[in-house]
């Protein structure tokens, strides 16, 4: 087996070994190379202690003392940073994230034994080949995420590894090994110890994996720890011909059905989270969820704020959840109203969300529902291709034009512009300067006559 290393990584390894210190590339970059993927970065581990690593490269290279207490030094080659970490074993993890102390060692196997999963516990050397003491290559071939050693101990060291296991399984479309899965369920409450920021980062990456459906279904109880609002969805029967799944399975299927973009997948995760609290049965025993989009949007806003998502993401997701069930007529007037309300990007996302929602429902009237979206998209394309007016910036007049035409300054300018826009969008007035100014003067004249009558009375 041969892995083609970047020139800079080879240079760093060769320099360390010329000075008498064993060096390997390690971890995720080895895993990705074996999977035929391009690594984001190449990390190096070495028998050299941090001070020895620094002496190997200063002053010729820029050296950043990244985390000396944990044995990590960053060396910059041609503007690219490479982390070089001393072989180590970890002490106790009192904070559930960082070891209280580390001990530097000279044996590669000891260093690899402290790592989280077998697929991340391999090292590679261009001459010595692959160092794989825990069956990582075999697990890669089998499509398996397995802890190194005792899973409960690994998760006790850092509970975020529970979500990392889900992320790797979803990203590579792998299964989780039985003992590892059992420990994830058993140790899931440890996730309460993890900061919202760290959970948010893992959740983003997990949701965008191609194998997310299986993990959402299999580990719903794990996800309920950081997002307890999920719990009522699990197993909640919808009792409606539009649906073939319970609320949670439908949610998982809809996440899988949409493009792997964080905002879109978060939307599908949360779009029906208000359904259980909105449930009612009619006289025929058919289930309904009146008002669930607004309830789901409110819950989504709370969850995203709690997990420290950025404001732009939170706003987009809340908007998409709120409107995910809205019916859009395939008519220019309707499409232009939506474009003016939410903008082209969000409107297109609304249609994607609607498609994913339908894909995760029953077959009943599915073709008809998809056909309606096709029709809306055709109208959208026509509106945009023709440059039809749907927002104030596209209107053929502006506030200055209205003032010159005699419309009084103040809120009446904005009200008049919005009134003109509504008439143009509805096709009742052409988006032409003279026609718009004439209409605006008519509005102003009517207002003046009304004011005069009120004054005389």
Helices and strands as residue ranges (DSSP letters): H 7-18, E 23-26, H 28-34, E 43-46, H 50-57, E 62-67, G 68-70, E 72-77, E 80-86, E 88-90, E 102-104, H 108-112, G 118-120, E 123-125, E 129-131, H 136-142, E 144-145, H 151-157, H 160-172, E 175-176, H 178-186, G 188-193, H 196-207, H 212-218, H 220-226, G 228-233, H 247-257, H 262-270, H 275-278, E 280-281, E 287-288, H 292-306, H 311-322, H 332-342, H 344-359, H 366-385, G 392-394, H 399-404, H 411-425, H 433-456
